[in-house]
Amino acid sequence: MRKPRIITAALAIAGLALAACGSPAGPSNADPSVTPSGAASPQASSNAFPVEITSALGTATIAEAPKRVATWGWGSTEAAISVGVYPVAVAEQSWTVGAGNLLPWVEAAYDEAGVEKPAVLTDADGGATFPYEELIAADPDLIVAPYSGLTQEQFDTLSDIAPVVAYPAAPWTTGWQDTITITAEALGRGAEGEKVLSGIDDSLAAMKAAHPEFEGKTIAGIWDGDGSVSVYTGADPRIGILTELGLKVAPSVSELDTSNGGFYYELSYEQLDKLDADILIAYHANEQDAKAFLTKPALQAIPAVKAGRVAQVSDPVTVSSVSPPTALTFDWKDGLPSLVDKLSVAAKK
C-alpha cells in the first residue's frame, strides 16, 4: 500500500478494531471454494474460462479456474474473499498494521472461514520493489492487482510466474467498483461480484437517502505535510466513493491539479486559500496530528478549516478503512459510517 501521505491511504486505505477471534484450524486456503459456513460456495463456472483481462500493462489469459490466488496492492484481497476465494498470498500493509500482519477485517474473514492464513508478501517501500522469491514460494496460479502501482517491468517479470491482472488505466486510480468487478471476473465469479456490488449500492443508497444535506455540497480531501498538503484528486477512489452520497468534488481540486491524471498532487501552503470546498476531509496518522491540524496557523487559510467544516479521519487502521472502502469495510461502523456522520456534521455548519 502507498506510504502514509499517499496512502492515507491506502494508499493506504484501511482500519478497525475488529478483533479477530481465533477459530479451529480449517481447510487449506488452496481450496477457494471454502465459505464461512464450511460448505462449498458456487464454483467458478467452467464456461467462464478461458478469461482474458486486458490492463494498461498487458493482457492476462486465465485458462482455468485458479486455485492459488495471490493479491497485490489494495482491495483485491477483500474483493476475492467477498466472492468466496481466499488468496494464498497477500500484499503487506505495513503502514496500517505493521510488517507481516494482516488487516483486521482480512484476518477476521480467514478466522471465520476456518481457512489457513495467507503468506504476507513484504512491501516495505510502497511497491517500488517486489518480493519475487516470496511470491514464487507461494506458488500462485493467478496474481490479481487491479488497484496497485505495478510497473511495466514488474508486470512483465510477474507474468513469467503466473497471469497478472493489473489496473485498467493508471496506477492507484482504479475505482472500488472496478476493483471488485475485475477481481471477480478474473476468478470466474462475475455473478457473485455483481451481488457484492448490489449490496454495496444498497448500502450507499441508504446512506444518501439518510443525508439530504449532502446534495450539491463540495468536498476536498487532503493529507497535511511539511510546507504542503497532498490533495486527492477526483480520480482517487477514496474521494470518488463520496460522490455516491450526493457530494461533489470541489472545482478547485481540479483547477489546482498538477498531477497529470494522478490520484493526488502537492499544494504548497502559500496556495491553501485557493482550495475552496464546502467540506474538507483531513486524513491523519494519529489523534495527536488530528488535534494539531485544527489549530495550525498555516491551515487556517483553507476556507473550510477556518469555518470549522472539517471531517477528520485519524489512525492508520481507520484511515485505511475508508481510503477507499473495500468489499469488506463498507459496513464497518468505525469506517465509512463514522466518516458519513462527521461529513453530516460539517455539511450542516
N, C-alpha and C positions, 0 to 999 in steps of 0.2 A: 504494500500500500504506500501511498505517497507520504512524504515527510510531513511533520506537523502542519506547517502552513499550507502546504499543498494538499494535504490530506484533510485535515480537519476532519481532514479529510482523508478522508479516505480519499481520501486522498489522504483518504482517510476518511473514513467513513464509518464508525460504529460504537455502542456502549451499554452496559447493563449491570445488573446485579443478579441476573438470572442465575441463581446458584444452581449449578448443575448437580443433580442428585446422582449418586453412584448407582449403577444397576448391574445385575449379574452379567457375566461375560456372555455375549451372544454370538450369532453367526458372523463370519468374516465379512468385512466390507468389500471383499472381492465380488460379492454377490449383490448387484444393485437392485434386486427385487425385494429386499427386506424392507418392511414398513414398520412403524412404531408398534403395530399390533402383533408383529411377528408373522403375519400372513403374507402371502405373495401379492404384490401390487400388480396392476395391469402391466404386462410386459411390453417392451417396445415392439411395435408391430414389425413383423419380418418384412412386410410390404413397404415399410418406410425406408429400407436400405436397398442399395447404397444411397447415402446422403451426401450432397455436395454443398458446402457453405463457403462462399467467396467473401473474403475480407479485404481490407486495404493492403494487406501484406501478401496475400496469395489465397489459393483455394485448398480447402481440406476435403478430402474424399474419404468418407467413413463407410467402409464396405459392409460392416455388420454391426449389430448392437454391441456397443462397448461394454466390457465387464470390469475394466480397471481404469477409472477416470481420474485424471489429475486436473486441478484448477489453479489458476494464477491470476493475480490482480484482485479485483473486488467484486463481490456479488454473485459470481458464478458458482461458488461453493454452495451458498444458500439456495440459488436457483435450482441446482441439481438435486439437493436434498428435498426441496419442495415438490419435485415430481417423482420422488422415490428412489433417487440414486445417491449413494453415499460415496464420495470420492475416496480414493486410497492415498492421495497426496494433495495437500492444500498449501497455498502461499502463507508464509508467516506474516502476521500483522503486529510487528514489534512495537510500533508507536502506540497501538491500542492496548495490548495485553502483555507486552514483553516477549522476549525471544523464546521461541519454542512452544508457546502456549496457543490454545485455540480461543477464538472469540466465544464468549459465554453462550450465545444462542446456538452456535455451531456445536459446542461441547454438549449442551443440553439435548440437542437433536440426536446426537450419536448415543448418548446415555439412554434416552427414552426409547430408542430403537433397539438397544442392546447390540449395537454394531461396533466392531473393533475401531478404535480411533485411527485417523489417518496419519501418515507421516507429515510433518510440518517442514516445508521447504524453506530454507534460510533465505531471508530477504532483508539484509541489514542496510541496504542503500537504496531503497525505493525502486528496485527493478533495474538499476544501472548494470548490475551483473546478474547472472542466472546460475543457480546451483545444479548444473547439468548432471554431475555424478549422483547427487541425491535423487534427482528425478529418475535417472536410469535405474537406480536401486529399487525404486517403487514400481518399475515395470508397467507403465501405463500403456493402454492401447488408444487413448484419446487425451488431448490436452485442450482444456477449454479456458479461454482468456479473452472474452469479448469486451471486458471493461478493464483495460490494463495499459501499460506503457511499453509493451513489447517493441523491440526494434526489428528492422528487417533482418539483420544478422542473427538475432536471437530466434526469430521465426524460422529462418532457413535451417539453422542448426537443430532446433527442436523438431522440425519436420522430418529429420532423419531418424528420430526416435519414435514418433507417432504423429498422426494427423493433428494439426493445430488449428483451432478456431480462434481467430483474433478479432479485432474491432472492425466494424464496417467502414468507418470514416477516419477518425483521428484518435490518437492516444487519449485515454481518460475522458472521453466525451460521450460514450455510448449511453443512451437513456436507460433507465431502470426497466422499462417495458421491454426494450430490445435485448437487454442482458438476459432476461428471463426467457423471452421467445427464442433467441438464438441458442441458448443452452439447451432448452427443451427439444428443439428441432435436431440439434446435434446428437441428442440421446435417443431420438426416435420417439419422443414423448410430447409431440406438439399439442395433442389434445389435452394432456394433463397441464401443460404450460398455459393453455387458454383458460383452464379452470382456475389456476392460480391467479392469473391476471384479472379474471372476472371478480374473484373475491376481493382483490385489492381495489379494483374500480368501485365496488360497492362500498368499501370502507371509506375511500376518498370522497365519494358522493355524499355519504352520510356526514362526514366532517364539513364539507362545503355547505350542505343544507343547514347545518347547525350554526354556521358562522356567516350570515349575510353581510356582516361588517367588512368582510374581506373583499367583496366585489369592487373591482376597479382600483384597489389600493396598490401602490407600487412598492417594490422591495429591492434591497441590495444586500448582498451577503459579503462579509469581509473577515479576514484574519489579520489582527494587528501585529506589525513587525517593529523594526527599529528604524524609524525615519520614513517608513512607508507602510501601506497596508496592501494585502493581497485581496483583490476584488474578484469574486467569482462571476463569470460571465453566464449569459443565458444558455450557453452550451453545456454548462456543468449541471449534472443531474440533481445535485443537492438543491439547486435553485429551481431547476425545471419542474421538479416534483411539486413545488409550492404553487405553481400556476394552475395545477389541477384543483386547487381550492378556491379559485377566483382571483387570486393575487396576480399581479403583473410585474415583470422585470422592469425596473425603472429605466426610462430612456437614457438617463445619464450614464448608466452602466455601459451601454453600447457606445455612447458618444465619447467616452473616455478610454475605450478599449484599445489596447496596443498589442493584444495577444495574437493577432492574425489567425483567428479561429480556434484559439486555445480555450482551456477551461478557466483560466484566471490570468490576471495581469497585475503588475505592481503600480500603485498610485502613491506618489510622494505626499508627505504631509502638507506641502505647500499647495496641493490641489484638492485637498479634502473638502473645501467649501463647494466644490463643483459636483460632489457626489450627493445629489439631491434625490431622496426617496421618502415615501410616506413612512416606511418602516425599515429599520436597519437590523439585520441579523448578524450578530457577532459570535464567532466561534473562539473558544479558549481552551488552553491545555489544563487549566485548573481553576478553582474558585477564586484563588488569590488574584490571578490575572483578570478574571471577570470583574471583580470589585474595583481593581485599579483602572480598568478600562473606562468606567463611567465618569471618573474624575480627572482623567489625564488631560491636561490643558490642550494639547495639540488636537485631540479628537473632538473637542467642542466645536471645531469648525464644520463638522458634519452636521447639517441641519437636523437630522433625526436624533442625533445624540444630544444636541442642545435642547431639543424639545422633549426628551425623555421617551421617545418612541423606539425603544431598542428591545429586541428579543434576544436573550443570551443563552448560549449552549456551552457548558463547560465540562471538562474532564474528558480524557481520550475515549473512554467507552461510550459515553453518552453522545459526544460529538460524532463518533463513527456510526452510531446507530441511525443517524439522520443525514449522513453525508455520502450518498443518499441512502434512504432506507433500502433494505434488501428484502428478498422474498420472505425472510424470517423475522424482520424487525418492524414491519408496518404497524403491528398491533402492540408492540412492547410499550407499556404505559409510560415509562420514563424517556421514551424516544419521541417519535413523531406526535403522538397525542399530547405530550407535555409541551413540545415546541408550538403546537397549534394553540394551546391555551395561552402561551406567552405572546404569540402573534396577535391573539384576540385582544389581550390587554392593551398592547401597543396600538392596535388599529382603532381603539375607542378613545384614544387620547387626542 
